[in-house]
Amino acid sequence: MTSSASGSHKILVSDCEGPISRNDNAFELADHFISGGDRLFTLISRYDDILADIVKREGYKAGDTLKLILPFLKAYDVTNEMMTGFSSRNILLMPGAGEMLEFVRRLMPAYIVSTSYEQYMRALCGIISFPFESVYCTRLDLYKYSVPVKEKGELKHLAEEMIRLPMLEISHKVQSSKTLTPGVQEIVQRLDEIFWKEIAHMKAGQILREVNPVGGSEKATAVKDIVIKEKGQLQDVVYIGDSITDVTAFRLIRDGGGLTVSFNGNSYAVREAEIAVLSENAVVSAVLADLFGRMGKARLMALVREWNPHAMEKFSLYEPMKRCFLRLCRRKFPKVELITEKNMEKLAQESTEFRKSVRGEAIGKLG
């Protein structure tokens, strides 16, 4: 791990899908390999949001969509090699992502904490030359799970039933399961039966019991592990995330005095972060990390208040990074703004719409 005197005591921790790549790999795998998989994954993702954020089901965490979709991938005979091959061929990096990580690693230790499957993360690390040992992600070996032919048929029938269900629509004003509409409650009840009774009693149910996606509390655990490994403190961490899977880590780091950044985040991320970034390139993350490392959080927040192209001249950035940033931002300068109670809802809406423009409508709508 390389570092410079400018930020050697700080640590960057970033989510992958969103801040580094434009993919939602699990969605794309489902769409490619499962008949009607795009709608199936979207339904399960919204069910995930309800269980994690509204119902707060015991033992369930944001991002567990990645284990709920796996029995259906097994029903369609998807293998480790198929996942790796598809992932390798379809990686979509954010412009400047490789440069961003290269710059940051010159300034401070850098880690990726992602809910993504390891097959995708290994492929991505190969492309951007990032050390996989600095990645926390969802470990998965599909060969470990055997699904009988009869079960595969049953799972396909369940998938067809789920695809025919009305799409779950959730208002952010809903605070408890009791305030969900009767129609939504009925769909959630049926999905509860499918996952926690029917599939749970199949051989495929072993997947639900054993696969542990790195989302929610697992991301917070990863951050704690990184801080111990680097002999640092939470106040040393700048964490960049974009979704509901980052909320627990955001809260941990914010309470510990570190810096939390929503990068093209959805409403879940914007409501928990301190800075909102709306950007078509990833190098802005390195700029913020550099300023945080050299000047500290308070000074960085003051600089963000006057964020504009002319203010960049005052920032005394690492020169190669500054040149790269200004080159990539020539067409559109990124929006970087402090999140307050007053502007939170407006920023959440703006960021959600911008997210869709960068990553596509289908992926942009996911939690």
Rosetta blueprint (number, residue, H / E / L):
1 M L
2 T L
3 S L
4 S L
5 A L
6 S L
7 G L
8 S L
9 H L
10 K L
11 I E
12 L E
13 V E
14 S E
15 D L
16 C L
17 E E
18 G L
19 P L
20 I L
21 S E
22 R L
23 N L
24 D L
25 N H
26 A H
27 F H
28 E H
29 L H
30 A H
31 D H
32 H H
33 F H
34 I L
35 S L
36 G L
37 G H
38 D H
39 R H
40 L H
41 F H
42 T H
43 L H
44 I H
45 S H
46 R H
47 Y H
48 D H
49 D H
50 I H
51 L H
52 A H
53 D H
54 I H
55 V H
56 K L
57 R L
58 E L
59 G L
60 Y L
61 K L
62 A L
63 G L
64 D L
65 T H
66 L H
67 K H
68 L H
69 I L
70 L H
71 P H
72 F H
73 L H
74 K H
75 A H
76 Y L
77 D L
78 V L
79 T L
80 N H
81 E H
82 M H
83 M H
84 T H
85 G H
86 F H
87 S H
88 S H
89 R H
90 N L
91 I L
92 L L
93 L E
94 M L
95 P L
96 G L
97 A H
98 G H
99 E H
100 M H
101 L H
102 E H
103 F H
104 V H
105 R H
106 R H
107 L H
108 M L
109 P L
110 A E
111 Y E
112 I E
113 V E
114 S E
115 T E
116 S E
117 Y E
118 E H
119 Q H
120 Y H
121 M H
122 R H
123 A H
124 L H
125 C H
126 G H
127 I H
128 I H
129 S L
130 F L
131 P L
132 F H
133 E H
134 S H
135 V E
136 Y E
137 C E
138 T E
139 R L
140 L L
141 D L
142 L H
143 Y H
144 K H
145 Y L
146 S L
147 V L
148 P L
149 V H
150 K H
151 E H
152 K H
153 G H
154 E H
155 L H
156 K H
157 H H
158 L H
159 A H
160 E H
161 E H
162 M H
163 I H
164 R H
165 L L
166 P L
167 M L
168 L L
169 E L
170 I L
171 S L
172 H L
173 K L
174 V L
175 Q L
176 S L
177 S H
178 K H
179 T H
180 L L
181 T L
182 P H
183 G H
184 V H
185 Q H
186 E H
187 I H
188 V H
189 Q H
190 R H
191 L H
192 D H
193 E H
194 I H
195 F H
196 W H
197 K H
198 E H
199 I H
200 A H
201 H H
202 M L
203 K L
204 A L
205 G H
206 Q H
207 I H
208 L H
209 R H
210 E H
211 V L
212 N L
213 P L
214 V L
215 G L
216 G L
217 S H
218 E H
219 K H
220 A H
221 T H
222 A H
223 V H
224 K H
225 D H
226 I H
227 V H
228 I H
229 K H
230 E L
231 K L
232 G L
233 Q L
234 L H
235 Q H
236 D H
237 V E
238 V E
239 Y E
240 I E
241 G E
242 D L
243 S L
244 I H
245 T H
246 D H
247 V H
248 T H
249 A H
250 F H
251 R H
252 L H
253 I H
254 R H
255 D H
256 G L
257 G L
258 G L
259 L E
260 T E
261 V E
262 S E
263 F E
264 N L
265 G L
266 N L
267 S H
268 Y H
269 A H
270 V H
271 R L
272 E L
273 A L
274 E L
275 I E
276 A E
277 V E
278 L E
279 S L
280 E L
281 N L
282 A L
283 V H
284 V H
285 S H
286 A H
287 V H
288 L H
289 A H
290 D H
291 L H
292 F H
293 G H
294 R H
295 M H
296 G H
297 K H
298 A H
299 R H
300 L H
301 M H
302 A H
303 L H
304 V H
305 R H
306 E L
307 W L
308 N L
309 P L
310 H H
311 A H
312 M H
313 E H
314 K H
315 F L
316 S L
317 L L
318 Y L
319 E H
320 P H
321 M H
322 K H
323 R H
324 C H
325 F H
326 L H
327 R H
328 L H
329 C L
330 R L
331 R L
332 K L
333 F L
334 P L
335 K E
336 V E
337 E E
338 L E
339 I L
340 T L
341 E L
342 K L
343 N L
344 M H
345 E H
346 K H
347 L H
348 A H
349 Q H
350 E H
351 S H
352 T H
353 E H
354 F H
355 R H
356 K H
357 S H
358 V H
359 R H
360 G L
361 E H
362 A H
363 I H
364 G H
365 K L
366 L L
367 G L
